[in-house]
Amino acid sequence: MLSKDIISKVIQRCLITGGDFAEIFEEDTIDTTINILDGKVENSISGRSYGVGIRIFKGLKSVYTYTNNNSLTSLLDVAQKAALALGEIGEEGKIILNSTIVINNNPIIYLPSTIGINKKISVMKVAYNGAKNYNSEITQVSVGYSDKEQNVLIANSEGLYTEDKRVRTRLYISSVASFNGENQTGTEGPGRSMGFEIFNEIDPEYHGREASRVAHTMLHADNCPAGRMTVAIDNGFGGVIFHEACGHSLEATAVAKGNSVFTDMIGKQIASTKVTAIDDGTIANAWGSTNIDDEGNKTRKNILIENGILKSYMIDKLNGRRMGEESTGSGRRQNYKFAPTSRMTNTYIENGTDSTEDIIKSISDGLYAKKMGGGSVNPVTGEFNFSVSEGYIVKNGVIQKPVRGASLIGKGSDILMNIDMVGNNLSRGQGMCGSSSGSIPTDVGQPLIRVKEITVGGR
């Protein structure tokens, strides 16, 4: 990685046109992806990427550029061109960098790069067999495996000089069930900020069977009725609704520019008193965790909503300037090609006091959304539409027949106020979140919750 001497010279060059902050982000990443379709390895790709990102602030103006050439001559040239976008050349100052030791919250036992490809494929085939052998109506199974070792160095004109290593491993299974020309799909995607030891914690065969179970169950389900009804949304990946419909509206990326329904709402009630929501980048080995964010700040446990009251936003450095607030350790980016902005890490609704049994018994006529799928949201208004990948009708407090084709439609601000029961079985699911700074790994989570009324799309 780059030396302090080189970085100091580059940062000094960044500030020659009156900039008041400059940052260097260096990345060296090794990654592997493998795909199996119908029992055969379709592709196996391993690669290495390297680059340096340079960012300069002048007040609220910002410029970002990057290069793959880390020679001093090249870096100085790139830095000067970026600086010229902000003003005319003046004098270079002097930068003193101070090393910061990063405390590792995500210990790794087996680096993925030390594991042979055949061992990785063996794990994938266990997942494949678990999925394929579930039922004769499972007609296609695909299994994906990915791992990444990302080494980063972050330095800036405030004297910061720090490094971090991020390691992630994930398995992804997609099963298709078919009958009489109809198809239904089930998916599973467990991942962690771990090395190959992840498979001491997760069971590939179980996740393969689970993907096929959902596909097979939904293949023989009736169509979901539409209308306003009470809905219970299960734990784990059910938290994707909070992530999408509410979480993005609490990021400074939207809040600082007034493009959020929650702008200027700190200290006000925005949710039911049952709701406490947290974004925590410090959870050991969680999929969305890092020791430091991509601006070099320690990640934190940020309480966003406490008993319905908005307590905090997720803030990066530039948007913090716009808001007059300090960073909350929420600056993230996909890689060196992206400037960082405020993003979620591991975002979840905290455990409540209601039991699963009581929540289901409380529903006289409604829907139990056991698994959530994808959807879309307008971060300005909070309006969302999410598919239910596995759903069941609830009548008189009893879970009954499965239904397919359900979707949940509403506004994030409304759903927060309509959560009137929160269970005590918190779990998290893994996903990838896309925004202006690229695609990043995030955990979503919650216990089982009850929404007293929401629009359910169906047939």
N, C-alpha and C positions, 0 to 999 in steps of 0.2 A: 504494500500500500504506500501511498505518497508520504514523503518525509515532512516533518514540520517546516523545514527550511523552504521546500518547494511550495508548500501550501501558503506559508506566510507571504512569499513573493507574489503568488497568484492573487491572494486576497488584497494585498496592497494595490495591485494593478486594477482590481475591480473597483476601487474607491477613488480613482483618479479624476472622476467627473463629479465629485461631490456626493456620491452615495453614502448613506449612513449605516449600512449593514451589508455584509457579503457573506456568502455561505458556500462551502464546497461539500458535495456529496459524492463519494467514491464507492463504487460497487463492483464486486467480483463474485459472480454466481455460477454454480454448477447445478444443472437440473436434469432430470430424467423423466420421460413419460413413456408408458407402455400401454398398448391396447390389445385386448383379446376379444374377438367376435366369433361366436359359435364354436368356442373351444380352441381356436387357432390364433396365434399371435399375428395381428395385422400390421403393427409397427412398433418399433422400439427406438426412441430417439434420446440421445444424451448430448448435452451441449454446454458450452461455457460462454457467458456474456460478461463484458467489462465495459465500464464507462465512467465518466466524471460529469456531474451536473454542477453548474455554476449559477447562483442566484444573487441578485443585487437589489436592495431597496433604496429608494430615495423618497423619504416620506411615505406616502401611500402608493407610490409608483413602484412597480416591480418588473424585472426582466429576468428571463430564465433561458439558459442555453446548455448544451451538453456536447461532449466529444468522446471519441474512443481513443484518441491519441493523448497519452499522458506525459509526453516530453515537455520539459519546461517551456521550450519555445512555443509549442502549440498551445499549451494552457494559457500562457501570457497573451498570446494573440487572441484567443477566444474570449478571455476576460476583458481585454481592451475593447473589442468589438461590442460586447454586451454593455460595458460601461458607457460607450459613446451613444447608446440609445437613450441615455438619461441626462446627457449634458456635454459640456466642453471640458477638455483636458485641463487639469490643474496639477497639483503636487501630490506625490505619493506619501502616505503616512507610514508608520511602523506598527506592525502587528506582533504581539507576543502571545503565543499559544500555550495553554496549560492543559496537560493530559488529565482526563477524567476517567477513573476506573469504573467500569460498568459491572454492577452486581448481577450475576446470572440467575434469573428466576426460572429458567427453562433448561434444566440439565439434560444432556444428551448422552446416551449409553453407546449406541451403535450408529455412527455416521452413515448415511445412506451410500455414500461413495465408497465405503469399505465393504459393501454387500454385493455379492455377485448377482448378475442379472437372472440367472437360473433360480436363485432363491426367491427373488421378487416374483418371478413368473409362477413359482410353486404356490405362493400365497394367493395369487390371482386365480389360479385354477381351483383352489379350495373354495373360493367365493363363487366361481363359475359353477362348479358341481353342486354346491348348495342351492343355487338358484335354478339350474337346469333340471335337477332331479326333484324339485318340489312337486310338480304336477305335470301330467302329460300334455296339458294345454299351454305350457310354457314353450313358445315357438322360437324365441330368440333371446339370447343373453349376451350383453357386452359388459366387459369389465375393464376399467381404467385404473392405472396406478401412476402416481406422480410423487416425486420428492424434489426438494430444493435445499441447497446450502448457499445462503446468501451472506457474504461478508461485506460489511459497510464501514466506511470511515466518514465521520461528519466533523467539520471544523468551520468556525465562523469568526467574524471580526470582533466578537466579544471575548475572544480568547479560548473558546471551546475547541477541544481536540479529543475526540473519543471514537471508539470502535465497538462494533457489536457483531455477533454471529447469529443468524436466524436459520433454523433447520425445521423443515415441515415435511410431513409425509401424509398422503391421502389415498384412499381406495374409493372407487366409484363403481356402482353396479346398476345396470338398467336391464329390467326384464320385461318382455312382451308376452302377454297371454292372448290367445286367439281362439275364437269359436264362431262358426257360421259367418265368416267374413268380417267379424268385429274384432278389434284389437284394443287392449288396455295396457298401460305401462306403469310399472312401479320402480322407484329408484331409492338407492341408499348411497350416502357419501361421507362416511366417517373420516375425520382427519384430526391431526394434533400437531402442535409444535414439538415434535419428537422425531427421533431417528427410527430405525427399523424395530426398536423395542415397542413401537406402537402396537405390534401384533401380539405382544404379551398382555395388552389391555383390551383390544377389540378382537372379536371373533369373526373372521372373514366368512365362514360358513353361515353363521347366524344372519349376517347382513345380506348375504345372497338369498337365503330363504325368505327374509323379510321383504326384499324387493319383489320377489315372485308372489308372496302371499298377498301383497297389495294389488298387484296386477290381476291375479286370479280372482280375488274377492270383487274387485270393481268390474270385471268382465261379466259377472252374473248379477250385478246390482241393477235395481230399477233407476229410472231417471229421478233426480231430486226435484221436488216441488219448489216453486218460487214464492216469495212473499216476505213480509216482515216477521221475524221470529226470534226467539231466544236461542243463542248458540253457545255451546261449550267448546272451547278451542283447547286441544290437548297440549301437553308440555313439549319441551324440546323445540323442534323446528317450527312449532306454532308461533314462536316468538318472532317469526319473520314479519308478521303484521306490524308489531311494534317497531321493528327495525325500519321497515320501509315507510309506513304511514306516519310514524311519529319521530323516529330516530333521526332521519335525514333533516327534518325540520328543526332539530335541536343542534345541528352542526353550524358552526360559525360561518361556513361557506354560504349558507342561506341567510342566517340571522343578521350578519354584519351589514348586508345590503338591503335589509328589510324585506327579503323574499321568503319570509316564514310566517306562518300563522302565530308563532310563539315569540316573535320579536317583542322586546320590552315587556316580557311577562314574568321576569324573575320575581319570586315572592308571591305570585298569584296562583290560585287553584286552577289547574288545567286538566286534572284527572280526578277520578273517584278517590276518596280517602283510603280505599283499599289498595291503591297502586303506589308502589315504590319501584322506581326503575333506575338501573345502574349501568354504566359503561366502565368496564374494568380490564385494563390491559396488563394487569399484573398476575392474573391467574396462572399458576404454574402449568406450563406445557399445553395451555389451551390454544386452539387453532388461531385465534386472533391476537394472541399475546406477543409482545416484544419487550425486551428489557428497557429500551429507549425508543422514542418515536423517531420518525425520519427527519426531525430537526435537532436531534440529540438530547431532547429532554426526557427525563425519566417518565415512564408511563405511570398512570395513576388509577386509583379507584374513584371514579367521578360519580357522585350521586346526582342524577339528573332530576328525578322527581321523588319527593319524600312525602308519603301519605297524601298524595294528590297535589302537593305544592311544588312548583318549578323552582329548583335550587341552582341549577347550573346548565351551561351550554358546553359543548365540546369545541375547544378553541385552538387554532393554530397560530403561528407567530404573526403572519401578515394580517389576518382577520382580527387578531387580538389588538393590533395597532388601530384598526378601524373602529373597534369597540371600546378602546381604552382599557383592555383587560389583558391579564397574563395568560400565557399558554397553559392548557390543561394536559399537555402531553399527548395531544390528539392529532399531531401533524403526520400524515401518512401519504405514501406514494407507491405505485406499482414497482417502479425501478428508476434508474437514473435519468430516464427520458422524460420524466414527469416532475413538475414542481409540486411540492407537498401542499396539502390543504387539510382542513379538519375532517376527520373520518372516524367512524366507529371502530371498536376493537372486539370486545366480547360484551354484547349488550343484552340485558335481560330484565324481566320483571321479577322482583324478589318474592320469595315464599310468603304466602299469607297463612291464614288459620283455618280455612275451610277444607273439609275432607273431600276426596274424590266422590265418595258415596253420596255425601250431602249435595254436592253440586249437581250430579246427575239426577238425584231424586227431586230436586227443586224444579226440574223442567217438565211441564205438563205436555207441551207440544213444541218441539224444536229440533235442532240439529246438533249432533256431536261431530265436530271436525277433528278426526283423529290425526290426520296428517295434512299439512298444507303444501301446496305447490307454488308455482311462480305467480307473478302478477305485475301490476304497474301502479305508479303513484305519481301525482303532481305535487312536488315538494312545496310549491307556493301555497296551494290550497289544502293539501293533505288528503285530497280525494284519491281513493284507491279501489282496485278491483283485483282480488286474489282468488285463484282456483283452489278448491279443496280436492286433494288427490285421494283421500279416503274419508268418506263421511257416512253417518248413520242417522236414521230418524230416531228421535226419542219421544215416546208417548207415556204419559203418566209416570214419569220418573224411571223408565226402563229403556235401555238401548235396544232398538229393534233392528229392522232390516237395513242392509247397506244401500246407499244411494250414490249415484255418480252424476257428474256434470254440474256439481254445486260450485258456486262462487260467492264470495263475501264482498259486498259493495258498500262503501261509506266514506266518511271523513275521519282522519286520525284524531282530530280534536273531539269528535262525537264519541268514537269508540272508547277513548280514554275515560270519558265521563260515564259511559254506560257499563263499565266493568263493575259488577256488583258482588262478585264472589271470586276469591283467589285461593287456589289450593296450596298444598304444602309439598308437592313432588317436583320441585324445580329440576329441570335438566336442560341441556343445550344441544343444538344441532349446528352443523358446519355449512358454510356457503361462501360464495365469492360475491363481492359487492363492487359494482361499477359506478364511477363518478368521474369528476373532472381530473383527478389525479390517477386515473387508471383503475385496474381491477385488483382488489386486495382481499386477503382471507379474513373473514369475520365469523364469529360465533353469534348465534341468536338463541334466546332461551326464555323460558317461563315455566311456572307450574300450570296445571289445568286452570283455566279461567272461565268465568261465565259472563257473557255480554247479554244484558237483559233484552235488548232489541237491536237487530241489525237487518239490513236487506240481504236476503239470500237469493241469488240468481239461480235459476234451474229451468225446468221445462214443465 
